[in-house]
Amino acid sequence: MVWKLVGAMLMLFVLIFSFAFVYQNLPQEPVEMKASEIMPEIFEVVDYGTTPVFAENMRFNHNIISYFIEDECVKVRRDAMIEAFDIFAEKMNLISFYEVENKDVADIQVGCSDEYIEIGERLFVAGEGGPSRIINTSVFKTIEKGKIILYNNPQCDYPVVELHELLHVFGFDHVDDPSSIMYNVSRCNQRITPDMIELIDKLYSIEPLADAVIEELVAVKRGRYVDFNITVLNEGLIGIDSISLTIVAGGKEIQVIDLGEIDIGYGRTLRATNIKLPSRNVEKIDFIIDNNNVVRELNENNNFVEMVIESQ
């Protein structure tokens, strides 16, 4: 009789345990989750004041810039361009230049032409310059390549035209001040103005770092399981060599997913289904972007999103 009672109790225990197990693990109706807070801005934007530029936060992602001068540039043009690089580096304390022999690896390519491009009565284009390849993220416009073309020999002892085009490469636009080197008609007395120096100093004082950002995250909880879509972007100035996504629920790390490398302006989109949670009672899930503490970032406060159950 006792053994029958014990057997019945064990059977009841097994049934209760089985029911609880099935209840815990059976997928339920999907419940939308939402982010618990707004993500912060990446960093304080540089104040450009009244200085005209092609676009704000446009810069190279390094301070030591390489250049290549084409063979067709005669000595007088070559010398004037090199003098312009030297003056720019002297004025802009954070920038320096060096010459390379391979134009394909140069940050700035300098070419020359004897063509005259008329822009008005007795006015001709003396040179052209500007960024030729840009990586555009939501914050930075990272200059990958710049190009300068000089159309005639220098007319001044000071490299006015050459500096003008070089400043275009760095993103400066024309101004209304005739004494400024960025006036749209060149004159020998024009010079770099203090606001340009101040702006370059502010912009290139920002350390060139990567910045992984959780751009988009959609999560749906179904009982003890969660499905999600996540997009991680690199909005910084350099690439990320290694990064991973860590998912934490109920105070436990439930999964780590390797996202690999992410170059500037690129991202990874990941879709996952049936990620098992510690319990069906979990009401919040943390999604954390982790670079294994190998790479410092412009902002390490935008690598975390807490998703919570949507209020009914």
Secondary structure, DSSP 8 states (H G I E B T S, - for coil): -HHHHHHHHHHHHHHHHHHHHHHHHS----EEEEESS----SS-----TT--BSSTTEE-SSSEEEEEE-TTS-HHHHHHHHHHHHHHHHHSTT-EEEE-S-TTT-SEEEEE----EEEETTEEE-EEEEEEEEEE-SS-EEEEEEEEEE-S---SSS-HHHHHHHHHHTTB--BS-TTBTTBSS--TT-B--HHHHHHHHHHHHS---B-EEEEEEEEEEETTEEEEEEEEEE-SSS-EEEEEEEEEETTEEEEEEEEEEE-TT-EEEEEEEEEE-S-TT--EEEEEEE-TTSS-BS-TTSSEEEEEE---
